[in-house]
Amino acid sequence: MKLSDVVDLVPRLAHLPDLLLPPGCASCGAAVGDIPPLCGLCESRLPRLNPPWCPRCGATKFGDFASAGRCTECETWPHLLRRSAAPFRYTAEASVLVHGLKYRGWTTLGPFMASAMRDAARRVVGSEPAMLVPVPLARSRRRERGFNQAELLARGLANVCGWPMADLLQRRSAGPAQASLGRRARVRRVQALYTVNPKELLSGCRGRCPPGRVALTNGRSVARFLLVDDVLTTGATAAACAAALHNAGLDCIGVVTFARSLSRAEES
């Protein structure tokens, strides 16, 4: 075993007690079966984003439209961030699952969360297939955590939807956590932070794809790409990832997440 393999293994060992002894319901601790990882009561308390939705950003109770196809929540989004959807509001109930997956290493939450994202993803994708692209972590943060939660969600979503998935994006550095930054600081920080991984793109295309398409193992190719992440807050990260795909000639149709932060309209 290489030294780098040992280093990558350390974070996984830190989570070993949780993996060997499932904590029961991820929210209240009550005994439950392996799937789903929530008791029925806690699952019913998850704050769903029910229609009517903003057709662009998926916000509910979004108030007045600022212009055609946009609400006051997404009117300032860059044009490359075209659509988003999520099944849940990011409140305390949803954050228990996000934090359990992200910081406590409860990777068994991934399939449940991905399955909950299926309908939201289909609203963005429509009838044509799309390739799922997880929002990447910096290498140092992935080593510290032992996995990328967005990749786990993308793999789970690929399983339930039958869509392809590829790690097409890479992140240059970690820096301070996004959660500690405001909207303007996030936008400044993520500019030019994400790029398309040329190795992944070349291995996917192998010189056989027209511009803007990525080859699949079954000989077909896709020309539409859907970002996958755990939470949408300001949209700055998703916009930066969409811009990276666009700069590589790839069409990002939007982003799907497990939860999204409340807008001012929802808080009122």
Secondary structure, 3 states (H helix, E strand, C coil): CCHHHHHHHHHHHHCHHHHHCCCCCCCCCCCCCCCCCCCHHHHHCCCECCCCECCCCCCECCCCEEECCEECCCCCCCCCCCCEECCEECCHHHHHHHHHHHHCCCCCHHHHHHHHCHHHHHHHHCCCCCEEEECCCCHHHHHHHCCCHHHHHHHHHHHHHCCCECCCEEECCCCCCHHHCCHHHHHHHHCCCEEECHHHHHHHHCCCCCCCCEECCCCCEECEEEEEEEEECCCHHHHHHHHHHHHCCCEEEEEEEEEECCCHHHHC
